[in-house]
């Protein structure tokens, strides 16, 4: 292998630089997955414990070394248990971007394009969301294009019915026994209702995000889905995808997000929840300046 230069007794090769670059990229991706979640604090706690173990081992405190050594001996298993959600997200990210993934492998073929073009009519869903938002009726709708999400569907009631506006309105009616939970839509059908979704543990979410928004965000983090949320408090419509929330969207914007997800393998766009936080901060600053201007006049 090509020798680039030497640092003392170390021989630095081209392969070493590539190795360092790949490790840096890997660590950066892990940081992005963990950013804003409780996992960062858990990781710091685990790291602190490991440093304490090294210190007590260096000063030959035998009892503490033996106790902490037993814990460090199962360190890999402990990491898997503590960071199972982050590991799942990381593997899901790799699975979605790999060349062998089913959607990427076959989407260029003519028959695959024809199947995508057929799709199903999302107009009843958009119209139902508009009606629900107008009456301040909360709703949670999960779109899936690659899986029936049997694990989550089994947590609710199986329906397996063709999507229609009236059916969605009946499900999310406040007096319906099916309204408390999510609806899962796959292959043009409502597979199940009253489904329980995983709740995001992020601690940097805006105050106006309630349990529905957290469930939508958690579902988008754990699975390759798009989740539509209708707020019960404000009637505003939002969409969650890949751990990113697009807040207060119009019906046309909702339609575009859903079509991009179902038919076009949408690209990364806009910022994550942090963009919403910045937007709220700008609005608050603008209102503050307006009040100061009125007080001065």
C-alpha atoms as one frame of an Amber mdcrd trajectory, in Angstrom:
protein
   0.000   0.000   0.000   1.122   3.582  -0.784   3.023   5.257   2.068   2.056
   8.943   2.286   4.113  10.226   5.230   5.394   9.365   8.689   4.595  10.788
  12.127   7.386   9.627  14.420   7.303   5.851  14.290   3.830   5.769  12.652
   3.521   5.054   8.941   0.463   6.800   7.487  -0.922   5.110   4.384  -3.657
   6.111   1.962  -5.782   3.266   3.332  -5.452   4.745   6.840  -6.865   8.091
   5.664  -9.782   6.350   3.949 -10.380   4.354   7.129 -10.453   7.528   9.248
 -12.797   9.240   6.779 -15.272   6.327   6.796 -15.260   6.139  10.595 -15.896
   9.902  10.753 -18.878   9.566   8.402 -20.227   6.660  10.449 -19.923   8.594
  13.723 -21.578  11.645  12.144 -24.546   9.538  10.971 -24.873   7.990  14.438
 -24.817  11.486  15.953 -27.585  12.627  13.577 -29.740   9.663  14.584 -29.207
  10.299  18.302 -29.430  14.088  18.181 -32.337  15.477  20.183 -33.222  12.146
  21.819 -32.739  10.742  25.302 -30.131   8.377  23.829 -27.515  11.167  23.864
 -27.778  11.496  27.648 -27.699   7.714  28.049 -24.575   7.551  25.879 -22.862
  10.266  27.938 -23.750   8.408  31.130 -22.358   5.157  29.723 -19.168   6.959
  28.624 -18.762   8.561  32.065 -19.104   5.162  33.702 -16.436   3.739  31.402
 -14.031   6.587  32.261 -14.619   5.978  35.967 -13.817   2.300  35.373 -10.497
   3.240  33.734  -9.613   5.581  36.629 -10.381   3.104  39.422  -8.496   0.407
  37.499  -5.449   2.712  37.151  -5.390   3.538  40.880  -5.909  -0.169  41.719
  -9.194   0.126  43.622  -9.884  -3.581  43.407 -13.469  -3.744  44.685 -14.817
  -1.002  42.416 -12.764  -2.374  39.523 -14.313  -5.817  39.994 -17.878  -4.405
  40.164 -17.516  -2.085  37.171 -15.534  -4.735  35.294 -18.515  -7.104  35.454
 -20.696  -4.385  33.943 -18.168  -3.539  31.236 -17.823  -7.233  30.412 -21.332
  -7.199  28.951 -20.886  -3.734  27.437 -21.847  -4.730  23.890 -25.063  -6.370
  25.076 -25.855  -3.343  27.250 -25.341  -1.006  24.276 -27.722  -3.086  22.143
 -30.397  -2.969  24.863 -29.976   0.729  25.643 -29.827   1.889  22.027 -32.177
  -0.573  20.361 -34.334   2.202  18.856 -31.313   4.031  17.413 -29.837   0.783
  16.052 -33.198  -0.021  14.471 -33.331   3.419  12.829 -29.765   3.043  11.568
 -30.451  -0.385  10.028 -33.710   0.910   8.542 -31.794   3.803   6.962 -29.293
   1.368   5.425 -32.094  -0.899   4.212 -33.892   1.975   2.490 -30.811   3.274
   0.692 -29.234  -0.002  -0.400 -29.224  -0.873  -4.103 -30.796  -4.269  -3.368
 -33.829  -2.747  -1.664 -36.942  -3.819  -3.547 -38.193  -0.325  -4.375 -34.795
   0.788  -5.743 -34.125  -2.461  -7.605 -37.301  -2.656  -9.668 -38.659   0.897
  -9.898 -36.865   1.558 -13.222 -38.573  -1.323 -15.025 -41.615  -0.516 -17.216
 -43.984  -2.835 -15.339 -42.903  -1.246 -12.068 -43.701   2.228 -13.384 -47.119
   1.064 -14.538 -47.856  -0.355 -11.094 -46.835   2.940  -9.495 -48.934   4.994
 -11.897 -52.066   3.025 -11.020 -51.753   3.592  -7.280 -55.016   4.648  -5.636
 -57.065   7.786  -5.371 -55.992   9.859  -2.355 -58.674  12.531  -2.877 -61.089
  10.951  -0.321 -58.312  11.072   2.281 -57.504  14.730   1.571 -61.193  15.689
   1.627 -61.738  13.788   4.873 -58.713  15.514   6.451 -60.088  18.936   5.411
 -63.480  18.142   6.917 -61.932  16.819  10.124 -59.706  19.891  10.409 -62.695
  22.196   9.848 -64.548  20.621  12.772 -61.447  20.370  15.002 -61.637  16.590
  15.050 -58.318  14.873  15.710 -57.045  12.221  13.302 -53.954  10.083  12.757
 -53.492   8.373   9.365 -50.487   6.187   8.507 -49.543   5.619   4.840 -47.375
   2.602   4.052 -46.131   1.615   0.596 -43.845  -1.321   1.392 -45.463  -3.234
   4.268 -48.841  -3.956   5.827 -47.369  -3.075   9.245 -48.945  -6.197  10.762
 -47.359  -5.591  14.169 -49.089  -2.209  14.501 -52.282  -3.304  12.700 -52.746
  -6.138  15.181 -52.728  -3.622  18.045 -56.032  -2.240  16.709 -59.100  -3.566
  14.885 -58.789  -5.070  11.397 -61.003  -3.433   8.780 -59.523  -4.174   5.313
 -61.919  -1.798   3.521 -61.562   0.421   0.472 -60.628   4.004   1.383 -63.540
   6.459   1.361 -64.206   9.859   2.852 -67.338   8.722   4.696 -65.570   5.760
   6.259 -62.697   7.953   7.544 -65.158  10.495   8.950 -67.069   7.683  10.673
 -63.879   6.233  12.180 -62.582   9.542  13.569 -65.982  10.751  14.774 -65.574
  11.722  18.427 -68.331   9.295  19.432 -66.897   6.379  17.462 -65.207   3.575
  19.441 -62.490   3.503  16.733 -61.478   7.175  16.846 -58.858   6.849  19.602
 -55.804   5.653  17.686 -54.386   5.572  14.163 -55.674   4.308  10.845 -53.237
   2.331   8.670 -53.615   2.618   4.887 -51.810   0.198   2.586 -52.392  -0.711
  -1.055 -55.453   1.536  -1.334 -57.222   0.002   1.663 -57.765   0.850   5.294
 -56.092  -2.158   6.897 -56.865  -1.342  10.532 -58.112   1.364  12.882 -57.557
   2.216  16.551 -53.902   1.230  16.168 -51.296   2.062  18.803 -48.170   3.834
  17.504 -44.758   4.286  19.171 -44.314   7.708  20.770 -41.198   9.771  20.043
 -38.923  10.422  23.024 -37.371  13.594  21.590 -37.138  16.392  24.138 -36.756
  19.281  21.667 -40.312  19.306  20.312 -42.379  22.527  20.382 -44.954  22.857
  23.165 -47.907  22.733  20.754 -47.051  19.168  19.722 -49.383  16.860  21.613
 -49.549  13.079  21.842 -50.792  12.690  18.253 -47.827  14.588  16.844 -45.415
  12.641  19.052 -46.967   9.349  17.902 -46.721  10.430  14.260 -43.088  11.426
  14.723 -42.287   8.195  16.573 -43.907   6.085  13.835 -41.971   7.904  11.106
 -38.737   7.338  13.047 -39.344   3.609  13.556 -40.758   2.698  10.123 -40.666
   3.731   6.467 -44.063   5.424   6.552 -45.692   8.828   6.119 -48.109   9.926
   8.849 -50.831  12.550   8.469 -51.958  14.345  11.643 -55.034  16.523  12.141
 -54.821  18.533  15.351 -57.845  18.409  17.648 -56.951  21.762  19.237 -56.287
  23.857  16.122 -57.556  21.778  13.187 -54.182  22.212  11.458 -52.812  19.408
   9.276 -49.238  18.142   9.571 -47.156  15.373   8.020 -44.342  13.324   9.591
 -41.720  11.531   7.481 -38.295  10.142   8.456 -38.424  11.846  11.856 -39.256
  15.234  10.267 -42.507  17.124  10.920 -43.982  19.464   8.282 -46.395  21.607
  10.249 -49.586  23.509   9.324 -49.837  22.414   5.673 -52.598  23.211   3.193
 -54.629  20.501   1.429 -52.540  20.964  -1.741 -49.298  20.569   0.206 -50.639
  17.446   1.929 -51.573  15.973  -1.460 -48.066  16.648  -2.804 -46.366  15.086
   0.240 -48.504  11.949  -0.001 -48.017  11.613  -3.769 -44.251  12.134  -3.427
 -44.099   9.414  -0.805 -46.315   6.884  -2.589 -45.169   7.322  -6.179 -41.876
   9.186  -6.453 -39.531   8.086  -3.625 -39.365  11.661  -2.309 -35.987  13.273
  -1.616 -34.841  14.951   1.575 -36.422  18.378   1.836 -36.682  21.256   4.226
 -35.413  21.117   7.755 -36.484  18.963  10.652 -38.390  20.057  13.725 -35.659
  22.594  14.449 -36.939  24.711  11.533 -40.323  24.913  13.244 -38.679  25.977
  16.489 -36.822  28.757  14.643 -40.030  29.817  12.902 -41.870  30.079  16.235
 -38.979  32.080  17.684 -39.106  34.523  14.732 -42.881  34.962  15.158 -42.474
  35.615  18.876 -39.719  38.172  18.186 -41.876  39.874  15.563 -44.854  40.079
  17.943 -42.596  41.460  20.670 -41.285  44.211  18.375 -44.845  45.033  17.312
 -45.955  45.443  20.923 -42.918  47.623  21.689 -43.675  49.811  18.675 -47.304
  50.244  19.816 -46.205  51.070  23.356 -43.739  53.670  22.062 -46.395  55.346
  19.938
